[in-house]
């Protein structure tokens, strides 16, 4: 009987340790992913309907390094999450302009130091 209780205790400890280690690893990975992405808001002019916003979103998502894109017809913007080691706001804006015909502009760089 003692052997069975001890075995259950060891098994429970092993399961708890595996869960805890897996959770810690997932948190570490999530932290690294967040460090690799940035978000920019592009000004997009000329959108007149939901189809226009969908076209802007699709064009942004086709750029290598873009992780997610959302276009807002009401705001006239596109919010893009991207990997800065693969692309930048100017390249994303250029791709949107070239592939959709809507004028997309990256935020102006602040030259203050």
C-alpha positions in Angstrom: 0.0 0.0 0.0 2.8 2.4 0.9 4.5 1.7 -2.4 1.3 2.5 -4.3 0.9 5.8 -2.4 4.6 6.7 -3.0 4.3 5.9 -6.7 1.2 8.1 -7.0 3.1 10.9 -5.1 6.1 10.7 -7.4 3.9 10.6 -10.5 2.0 13.6 -9.3 5.2 15.5 -8.7 6.5 14.6 -12.1 3.3 15.8 -13.7 3.4 19.0 -11.8 7.1 19.6 -12.6 6.4 19.0 -16.3 3.5 21.4 -16.3 5.5 24.1 -14.5 8.5 23.7 -16.8 6.2 23.8 -19.9 4.5 27.0 -18.6 7.8 28.7 -17.9 9.1 27.8 -21.4 5.9 29.1 -23.0 6.3 32.4 -21.2 9.9 32.6 -22.3 9.0 32.0 -25.9 6.2 34.5 -25.8 8.6 37.1 -24.5 11.0 36.5 -27.4 8.2 36.7 -30.0 7.1 40.0 -28.6 10.7 41.4 -28.8 10.9 40.4 -32.5 7.8 42.3 -33.6 6.8 46.0 -33.9 3.6 47.7 -34.7 3.2 50.7 -37.0 0.1 52.6 -38.1 0.1 53.6 -41.7 -2.1 56.4 -43.1 -4.1 55.0 -46.1 -6.1 57.4 -48.3 -8.7 56.5 -50.9 -10.5 53.6 -49.2 -14.3 53.9 -49.7 -15.7 50.6 -48.6 -15.0 47.4 -46.7 -13.6 45.8 -49.8 -11.0 48.5 -50.0 -10.0 47.8 -46.4 -9.8 44.1 -47.2 -7.5 44.8 -50.2 -5.2 46.9 -48.0 -5.1 44.2 -45.4 -4.3 41.5 -47.9 -1.6 43.5 -49.6 0.1 44.2 -46.2 -0.1 40.5 -45.2 1.7 39.5 -48.4 4.9 41.4 -47.4 7.6 39.1 -46.0 7.9 39.8 -42.3 4.4 41.1 -41.7 2.7 39.1 -38.9 -0.7 40.7 -38.9 -2.5 43.6 -40.5 -5.8 45.4 -39.8 -7.2 48.1 -42.0 -9.8 50.7 -40.8 -11.9 52.4 -43.4 -13.3 54.8 -40.7 -9.8 55.9 -39.5 -8.1 55.7 -42.9 -5.3 53.6 -41.4 -3.7 50.2 -41.4 -2.2 48.8 -38.2 0.6 46.4 -39.1 2.5 44.1 -36.8 5.9 43.2 -38.5 9.3 41.7 -37.9 11.8 44.6 -38.1 14.6 42.3 -39.2 12.6 41.5 -42.4 10.8 44.7 -43.3 10.0 48.2 -42.3 7.0 50.6 -42.4 8.2 52.3 -45.6 8.4 48.9 -47.5 5.0 47.9 -46.2 3.5 51.3 -47.3 5.1 51.0 -50.7 3.7 47.5 -51.2 0.2 48.6 -50.3 0.4 51.6 -52.7 1.8 49.5 -55.5 -0.6 46.5 -55.1 -3.8 48.3 -54.3 -3.7 51.8 -55.8 -4.5 53.3 -52.4 -1.8 55.8 -51.1 -0.2 54.4 -48.0 2.2 56.5 -46.0 4.6 55.4 -43.2 4.8 57.5 -40.1 7.3 60.3 -40.3 10.6 59.6 -38.5 11.3 61.8 -35.6 14.7 63.5 -36.1 14.9 64.9 -32.6 17.8 63.6 -30.4 
